[in-house]
Amino acid sequence: MDLRRLTWHELLAIAGGALLAIGLFLPWYSAENRRAQIAGTPGPGDFSAWEVHEIMRWLWLAAAAAPLILAYIVVRGHALSWARGEMTAVVAIAAFGFAAYNGLVDRPGEPSGLIGAKWGLGVALAGILAMLVGSALRASEVERARKPPGVL
């Protein structure tokens, strides 16, 4: 194990994963008044993603661990059949899509007009974007062998 193999790309991705993990416990949604309810709890009040999303919280937590797995692969020098960082970038794209959809487009709760977004969602989205940038920059460092035309 050689920690000198880590570049600032992996460190950025790890920081993004930590931001995502922390952001899960910060307020994502706000029930504006007593007529609004989220996850069966009447408002007014603030709710974190960890409280509201019973299944997605585990997927986001797994996505937050992806940069740590990338760093482990880089430090150990494992040979992969794909560029290091590609899979972490794919995980970050999926996590961003789920977070943006659930936080901005289709917020949980009833009535939807009385449910607002809070700052914890922004922290989580910023963390996911940092994961994406760091892992994509790591993946772009690898030179791929070119194939002749017509070869898959």
Sequence and secondary structure as in RCSB ss.txt:
>XXXX:A:sequence
MDLRRLTWHELLAIAGGALLAIGLFLPWYSAENRRAQIAGTPGPGDFSAWEVHEIMRWLWLAAAAAPLILAYIVV
RGHALSWARGEMTAVVAIAAFGFAAYNGLVDRPGEPSGLIGAKWGLGVALAGILAMLVGSALRASEVERARKPPG
VL
>XXXX:A:secstr
  GGG  HHHHHHHHHHHHHHHHTTSEEEEE STT EETTEESSEEEEHHHH TTHHHHHHHHHHHHHHHHHHHH
HT   SS TTHHHHHHHHHHHHHHHIIIIIS SSBSGGGEEE HHHHHHHHHHHHHHHHHHHHHHTS      TT
  
